[in-house]
Amino acid sequence: MNGSPSQDRTTAPALGLRALNDRVVLVKSSRDRRNPPTGIRGWIEVHESPDAEPEVRIAMDFPQMFTTPAHHRTITLDNAALARLLACEHDGVFEFTIDDELV
């Protein structure tokens, strides 16, 4: 499913979005200055309701570290972010960069 940057929920029918559910995505931070940069494995969640357009989210589980407890984070995608996600797909692999820290 290779979308264009101008694609939004009005041109990506729910059936197409449903195919994204549980797909793996590599999430990176634009603030990461390490070389090579790090990322975390997440997955796409598509939540549908009969009276609203589907909500697309990226979910990530962070493992327990020395001083940080394990936790879960979800990022809800607006139309622009969804278009960025669809545009980065290459051979079924997704990559998404966020503007804040990966925590």
C-alpha positions as CSV (number, residue, x, y, z in Angstrom):
1,M,0.0,0.0,0.0
2,N,2.1,2.9,-1.3
3,G,0.3,6.2,-0.7
4,S,1.2,9.8,-1.7
5,P,1.8,12.7,0.7
6,S,-1.5,14.3,-0.3
7,Q,-3.5,11.1,0.6
8,D,-5.8,11.5,3.6
9,R,-8.6,9.5,5.2
10,T,-11.1,10.8,2.6
11,T,-9.1,9.2,-0.2
12,A,-7.9,6.2,1.8
13,P,-11.1,4.2,2.4
14,A,-11.5,2.4,5.7
15,L,-11.0,-0.9,3.9
16,G,-7.5,0.3,2.9
17,L,-6.7,1.6,6.4
18,R,-7.9,-1.7,7.9
19,A,-5.1,-3.5,6.0
20,L,-2.6,-1.4,8.0
21,N,-3.7,-2.8,11.3
22,D,-0.9,-4.6,13.1
23,R,1.7,-3.8,10.5
24,V,5.2,-3.2,11.9
25,V,6.7,0.3,11.9
26,L,10.2,1.5,12.9
27,V,9.8,4.7,14.9
28,K,12.7,7.1,15.2
29,S,13.1,10.5,16.8
30,S,14.3,13.6,14.9
31,R,16.1,14.6,18.2
32,D,18.3,11.6,18.2
33,R,21.9,12.8,17.4
34,R,23.6,9.4,17.8
35,N,25.4,7.8,14.9
36,P,23.8,5.5,13.9
37,P,20.4,6.8,15.2
38,T,18.3,4.4,17.3
39,G,14.7,3.4,16.8
40,I,12.0,1.3,18.4
41,R,9.7,-1.3,16.9
42,G,6.1,-0.4,17.0
43,W,2.9,-1.4,15.2
44,I,0.0,0.3,13.5
45,E,-3.4,0.2,15.2
46,V,-6.6,1.1,13.2
47,H,-9.6,1.8,15.4
48,E,-12.9,2.0,13.6
49,S,-16.3,3.1,14.9
50,P,-19.6,3.1,13.0
51,D,-20.2,6.9,13.4
52,A,-16.7,8.3,12.8
53,E,-13.7,8.0,10.5
54,P,-11.1,5.4,11.5
55,E,-8.4,6.5,14.0
56,V,-4.9,5.4,13.1
57,R,-2.3,5.1,15.8
58,I,1.3,3.9,16.2
59,A,1.8,1.9,19.4
60,M,5.1,1.1,21.1
61,D,6.1,-1.0,24.1
62,F,9.2,0.2,26.0
63,P,11.0,-2.4,28.1
64,Q,12.0,-1.9,31.7
65,M,15.5,-0.4,31.9
66,F,17.7,0.3,35.0
67,T,15.8,3.4,36.2
68,T,12.7,3.4,33.9
69,P,9.8,1.1,34.3
70,A,8.3,-0.7,31.3
71,H,5.6,1.4,29.6
72,H,3.4,1.7,26.6
73,R,3.1,4.7,24.3
74,T,0.5,5.5,21.6
75,I,0.7,8.2,19.0
76,T,-2.5,9.2,17.2
77,L,-1.9,10.2,13.6
78,D,-3.7,13.2,12.0
79,N,-4.1,13.3,8.2
80,A,-0.7,14.8,7.6
81,A,1.1,12.2,9.8
82,L,-0.9,9.4,8.2
83,A,0.2,10.7,4.7
84,R,3.8,10.7,5.9
85,L,3.5,7.2,7.2
86,L,2.0,5.9,3.9
87,A,4.6,7.8,1.9
88,C,7.5,6.0,3.7
89,E,6.2,2.5,3.0
90,H,8.7,0.5,1.0
91,D,8.0,-3.2,0.2
92,G,5.6,-3.5,3.1
93,V,8.0,-1.9,5.6
94,F,7.1,1.4,7.4
95,E,9.3,3.9,9.0
96,F,8.0,7.0,11.0
97,T,10.0,9.8,12.5
98,I,8.5,11.8,15.5
99,D,9.6,15.2,16.6
100,D,9.9,14.4,20.3
101,E,12.0,12.0,22.3
102,L,11.4,8.2,22.1
103,V,10.2,7.7,25.7
